[in-house]
Amino acid sequence: MTTATSPVIRARNAKYQANVTKRGHVKGSTSADKKVAKKSPVNPYIVGFLLVVLCGGAFFEVLRLFGAGADAASF
């Protein structure tokens, strides 16, 4: 028993066929692109803290070596 396809079913099949080729290539919305901004994985305050610790330690080490004279260099 064969039945003829109705125009509604043909239209749905055509819509489905067009969608098959688009799978995996759907563009994101512009609002989603704005939300996904390039962010640093590290908080800026942590970066600042590390710079102060590292540069401050290097500064005091240089001050210790050159500021105190030959006595401090013997460590």
N, C-alpha and C positions, 0 to 999 in steps of 0.2 A: 504494500500500500504506500504510494508516494503522494505527498501533498505539495502543492505549489507554495513557494515562499512568498510571504506578504511583503509589501513595500517597507513596512516598519522593520521587519527582520533584516531586510537587505540594507537599510540605512544603519542599523546597529552593527551589522557585520562590517560595513565600510568604515564606520567610526573606529571599531576595534582594530581593523587592519592598519589604519593610519597610526594608531597609538602603538602598535607593536614595534614600529621602526623608531619610535622616539624613546623607548625605554633606556634608562641610564643616561640620557642626554637632556634632562629637564633642567632648565635654568632656575636658579634660586631667585627669590623675590628681592627687590631692592632694599626693603626694610631689613631683611635677614642679612644682607651684605653690610649694612651699616652697623648692625649689632656685632658682627664678627670683625672687629678691628684688630689690627696687629698689636698684640699686647706683649710686653716683656714677661717672661715666666717668673721674674724675680721682682719683688716689690722695690720701688725706688728708694724707700727708706733703708732697706737692708743693704742696697748697693752703696748708699751714702755712708752707712755705718761701717761697712767693710773698707771703704776708701779711707775713712778717718782712722780706723785701726791700723791699716797697713801703712799708709803714708805717715801717720803720726809715729808709729813705731820706727819707721826708717828715719824720720827726722830726729828723734831722740837718740837713735844709734849713731848717726852722723855727729850730732852734738856731743855725744859721749866720747867719740873717737877723736874729734878735732878740737873740741872746746876745753877738755880737761887737761890736755898736754900729754906728755910721754908716760906719766904714771898710770893713766887709765888704759893706755894701749897695751899694757903688759898682761891684761886679763887673759 
